[in-house]
Amino acid sequence: MHATSIALPARHRAQLTLSDVSLMRGATPVLTSVDLTVTPASRTAIVGENGRGKSSLLHVLAGTLAPDSGTVHRVGTLGIAEQEMSADDDRTVGQAIADAIAQPIAALAALDLAGAALAEGGPGADDRYAAALESAEALDAWDAERRVLIALEALDAETDQTRRLAELSVGQRYRVRLACLLGADLDFLLLDEPTNHLDRSGLDFLTEQLRSRKGGVVIVSHDRALLADVAETIVDLDPTPDGLPRVYGNGFDGYREGRLAERERWEQTYERQQLEHARLQDSLSAAQNRLVTGWRPEKGANKHGRATRAAGLTQSVHRRQEALAAHAVTVPVPPQRFRFPELQARAGAELLTAVGVSVAGRLAEPVSVALSREGRLAITGPNGAGKSTLLSLLAGKLPPDSGVVRVQPGTRVGVLSQESSLPAERRAAELFEAHLGQLEASGMLAASETVGLSHLGLLRSREAGKRVGELSMGQQRRLDLAMVLASRPHVLLLDEPTNHLSIALVDELTEALGATQAAVVLSTHDRQLLRDTEQWPQLRLEGPGDRDTDRGPAPMSVADARMIR
């Protein structure tokens, strides 16, 4: 935890201001001309694909990273929780708490000393006591430790203050640090992916704390539910036509609407410029053709007439060359749109059924599921409940210890696993083409049914040419999704499909899943995805560590798992 502070919180005077801030990583721009103001009332989120500079912007705000140009002004106390956390922290939980509330502890100690001096009646004791009391009140010092302890309990963090942080799990260390920050009562909290390692009750507590706290909040997050519940202003670092970041108001809905409108304007402007450029190119080509073949005058015309006509055609070519040169295409190529392939519905009452399936130690209670054409099912439950196991059973990748799984003959089943298993040394495009070849050779798809990688809009050409091991986690996830969709499945089984994907792509994928004719089963902890698919039937799997606050619908019967759209 990094903390930068003045002696006392600034409260209503607190402010973080960035003016025309830019940051380079070598020769590569990371941030360009960022203007941002954060006040105690701010609930600001920073979004963008991986590598766009979100964490860097958070560190510039905190003062732990200096920009290459622009100005940064800070008034007030702040704390930052980075996405990465050292496993070598030798402090105890108690020491971490003491460090987080060092100022309130010091204020109370100073008040005790001032009280003792006041009792002795020394000169200036009244003023020193009044100043010490004012500091303690400003820091709400008497309540500081209680605030941290409440947060530790609510986040299900380690409460034994003798335990060393290095001995705790990654999740426990994160939760202890977050609890300390929430209890420290700082002017500003800067949080990088704060929902990592939190369960449902912890998420609810964090959300309420961020909404109600007196100070400002800046979060970097891919958690769309947190953005929807907390953020009022969203800074978008994804590509724009002019290369500058965008700041959207009106919360997550305002961001979604503004981003979509911006993208449509970008695409329309680019298309207009391309069409005009093509028109000018065609006009020049036509003039050049006339100069070559059309300058000859009619039979019987004199020499002067031939010269005059040739000169006119030459001037026409020059004018068109100048017009084409003057019309530079100034708008960059817009980002690709995700194009979900058409997945045909397959006739038949039930495409895939599972009757009383279970796996010892992984899916204890028998589960029955039936999927018909255009069926929908969302599988929910805590970690360890068997969600991924059930998907593996439905996919035929794992035999059940009891029960049976049936797939209608000829039904294509596509499976997006939670973790990628693609070979790191193979190039993305080569893998995809080889996959298409296997689909054709096996008779699963005709050549006319295959869809190219570029058509899906999931990877740019330069990314498709890279080895899998060179791709980011998000790019690998896109490739996994492309491989699944390439088979044009009648049934889609998706395990945490939004992992590592950008907010924009998740929105597009969610819309496509709702509209496709294929049957879809998804397992997810993504709260916003569950909200967006709340009309889908749900199958709740109970598991160890399940809490009352996290309970959803009861386990479903076979009939409940069907959906006629």
C-alpha positions, 0 to 999 in steps of 0.5 A: 500500500502506498500512501501520500498525505498531508497532516490532516484530511482536506475534506471539502477542499481536497482535489486531484487535478490533471492538466494535459498529462501525457506519459510515454513508455519508451517511444510508445505513448501510454497517456495523451493529453489527459485532463481530469479533476477528482473531488470528494464527491467524485465516483470516477472509473477508468476503463479501457482494454489491457495495455491502454494505461489505466493503472499508469493513470492511477499511479500518476494521480497518486504521485507514484509515477511522474508524467512526461508532460502536463501538470498534476495538483494534489490536495488531500490524503490518499491511498492506493491499492495496486492490482499486484501485491507483494507476497513478501510483506513481513508485517503482521495484520496488526501492523498493517492496521496500525500503518493504515491508521497511523495518523489517527493513532498519532493524533490520539497520542498527541491528545493524551500528551496535550491533556496531561500538559493541560492538567499541569497547567503549563503555558500555552497548554490550552491552545495545544490541547485545542489544536490536538482535539481539533486534529483528532476530531478531523481524523475521527480518530476514536473510531479508526480502528473500529472502522478497519475491524468492521471492514475486515469482518465484512470482507471475510479477511483475516482478523487474527492480528498476529498473523503475518501477511506473507503467510496468508493466501493472495485473496486474504492479503488483498482483503486485509489491504482493502479493509485497511484502506476503507477504514483509514478515512482518507480523502481519496481512494484509488483502487485497481481492480478492487473486486478481485478476491471478493465473494458476494457479501464482500462485493456488496459491502465494498459497493456500499462503502464506495457509494457512501464514503465522504471522500472521492473514489477512482477505480480501475475495473473490468467489473461492469456491475461495480461500474454500474453501481458506483461510477458516475464519471467514466474515463475511457482510454480506448482508441478514439479518432483523435487519439485523446481519452474520452470522459463520459458522465451519467454513469455506466449507462451514459458511458455505454450510450456515449461510446456507441454514439462516438463509434458510429460517428467514427465509422460514418466519418471514416466511410465518407472519407474513404468513399470520397477518396475512391471517387477522386481516385476514379475521377483521376483514373478516368482523366488519365485514360482520356489523356491516353486514348481520348485526346485524338480529335475527329478525322479532318481536325487540324493540328491546332485542334489536336494540341488544344484538346491534349492540353485540356486533358492534361490540365484535367489530369493535373487538377484531379491529381491535386484534388486527390493529394489534397484529400488525405484520409485523416480519420484512422481505421475504426476498431473492429466490430465483433460479428457473431456468426449465424448459428442455425437452430437444429430441429428436435425437441431436445438437443442435449440432456443430462439426467441425474449426473454427478461426479464424486467430490466435484458435483455431489448432488445429481443434476438434470438438464434438458436443452432444446433449440434456442434454449437458455440456461445460466448456471450459478453458485459459489466456487467449488459447487461444480459449475465447470464440472457440469459443463465438462459433463455436458460437453462430453469431456468428463464421464459422470459417476452416475446418470447419463448425458445424451446429445442428439446425433448431428448436434454440434456442441461448442465449448469455451473453457475457463482456461485456454489450452492453445499451444503457445508456440503456434501462430493464431491464424495458423491454428484457426485455419487448421481448426477449420480444416479439421471441421471440414475433413470431419464432415462437421462443416461444409466449406461454404459454412466456414467463417474466416478469422478476420470476419469475426472481428475478434483479432486484428491481422497483426495479432492473428500473425503472432504466436499464442504465447505472444498474445495478451490474456484478452487476445488469447480469450478472443482466439478461444472464442473464435475457435468455438464459434468457427464450428457453428455450434447448435449448443454453446457451453460457456465457462466464465465467457467474459474473463479477460474481455473488454467491456465493449466486446462483452456488451456485444457478446451478451447481445449476440447470445440473447439473439442467437438461435443456438442453445446457450448454457453459461456459467459465470460470476459476472454480476452484470452478465447475470443482470443482463440475462436475468430472464434466462432460467437459472440452475443454482448449484450449492457448494461449500462456503455458500452464504445466505446473501448469495442464494439464488433460485433453487436447483431446477428440474429438467422442465425448468431448464428449457426456454422457448424464445 
